[in-house]
Amino acid sequence: MSGRERDALLGNDAERARRKTAIEGVERSSANADRLEQTARTAMESAQTGENIMSKLHDQREKILSARASAGHMERDMDKSEKRMTQLGCEKCMQRWAFCVLVLLVLTGLSFLLWYKLKHRDEDKARREAEEDEALAMLASKVTSTVNDSLAHMGRVPRRLLGTR
């Protein structure tokens, strides 16, 4: 092959430079396409990651809102419980006072009863003794009268000496 044939097949220097530039352009274009595909993959992965993050944030938001609602309910329930405990404390205090008053009344009644019994014991004793003495005197009078009547009736002692009717 001669140089001309070779030049005709390969082309002259200008054509070679143009081919070389075209090949370099194709290589750059291929590299750019690869970078573009890599960028698209990265963008897809970023979009998926973003969607996952947004989904998790949405779930967390729902949990926070639910927790706030539960906290509000618990706070209202705690307020009700606190009021009820205060009422129970007041009721217990009132029950204690009522019990103390009742015990005081019972003790006062027992003290009064004891005082009354002690005060009137001597009077009752004296009254009972007087009643017994009176009963004994009446009994003695009847017995004496019966004995005198019996003796007078038998004729042994005159009635005027006996001192009876």
SENUSE-646159 format. One record per residue (C-alpha): residue in three letters; x negated, y, z. Coordinates in steps of 0.001 Angstrom, whole numbers, plus 500000, padded with zeros to 6 digits. Each point is the difference from the previous one (the first is absolute). Layout:
ALAXYZ;...
END
This chain:
MET500000500000500000;SER498857503274499144;GLY500215503114502020;ARG502755501307497839;GLU502104496977500328;ARG499371500077503616;ASP500932503644500201;ALA503058499302497941;LEU501040497233502361;LEU499065501772503184;GLY500597503451498712;ASN497747502940500209;ASP498947501692503188;ALA503057502203500114;GLU502280497054499665;ARG498089498117502618;ALA500283502917502366;ARG503703500209499265;ARG500416496254500616;LYS497973500268503153;THR502135502908501162;ALA503148498055499103;ILE498764496931501934;GLU499101502190502972;GLY503466501591499782;VAL501612496548499941;GLU497872498944502989;ARG500912503215501869;SER503597499502499033;SER499868496421501310;ALA498336501188503238;ASN502619502752500356;ALA502755497438499424;ASP498444497791502704;ARG499806502984502362;LEU503533500956499112;GLU501190496436500744;GLN498060500060503297;THR501564503370500844;ALA503462498641499140;ARG499381496961502273;THR498801502306502767;ALA503067502193499502;MET502291496924500171;GLU498285498782503168;SER500284503513501483;ALA503696500100499085;GLN500587496593501607;THR498071501046503106;GLY502001503233500112;GLU503267498058499706;ASN498900497657502805;ILE499056502972502169;MET503310501732499254;SER501897496792500837;LYS498139499631503294;LEU500560503676500821;HIS503716499566499284;ASP500134496952502315;GLN498134501908502709;ARG502378502947499590;GLU502970497667500473;LYS498386498505503106;ILE499297503464501432;LEU503583501133499354;SER501320496815501585;ALA497690500480502997;ARG501208503609500380;ALA503621498878499933;SER499252497258502533;ALA498129502465502191;GLY503005502340499900;HIS502332497170501016;MET497625498903502747;GLU499726503559501309;ARG503796500327500171;ASP500228496613501708;MET497294501013502467;ASP501884503230500776;LYS503177498002500636;SER498085497546502176;GLU498393502823501952;LYS503398501606500639;ARG501439496640501097;MET497063499361502335;THR500522503457501522;GLN503698499208500493;LEU499144496670501603;GLY497542501752502315;CYS502685502495501041;GLU502528497216500505;LYS497519498079502124;CYS499319503118502069;MET503733500537500488;GLN500428496363501007;ARG497224500387502564;TRP501658503105501444;ALA503386498268500092;PHE498441496985501728;CYS498256502236502547;VAL503241501872500707;LEU501865496702500377;VAL497356498624502384;LEU500090503261501951;LEU503797499803500289;VAL499852496377501157;LEU497321500814502581;THR501995503010501191;GLY503124497843500351;LEU498122497316501899;SER498423502618502267;PHE503403501526500708;LEU501490496570500724;LEU497139499141502360;TRP500344503354501779;TYR503754499549500333;LYS499610496481501370;LEU497347501083502508;LYS501991503031501132;HIS503267498160500441;ARG498522496781501319;ASP499954501300503567;GLU503484501456499621;ASP501290496734498534;LYS498315498045502758;ALA501511502227502687;ARG503441499790498335;ARG499769496203499759;GLU498916499769503642;ALA502892502253501026;GLU502408497833497994;GLU498539496866501595;ASP500227501557503471;GLU503585501035499344;ALA500830496503498708;LEU498345498463503071;ALA501888502393502302;MET503298499099498349;LEU499136496316500237;ALA499040500383503649;SER503195501922500664;LYS502105497305498354;VAL498165497239501795;THR500365501815503320;SER503647500655499326;THR500558496368499051;VAL498138498736503058;ASN501880502397502287;ASP503290499002498456;SER499123496363500440;LEU498945500504503578;ALA503033502130500801;HIS502218497531498378;MET498591497242502048;GLY500755502105503000;ARG496688500113501566;VAL499078503666499626;PRO502573502767500086;ARG500124502167496958;ARG499528503247501778;LEU496613498773501293;LEU498898499099496542;GLY500562503550498847;THR502058499151496993;ARG503338501428498931;
END
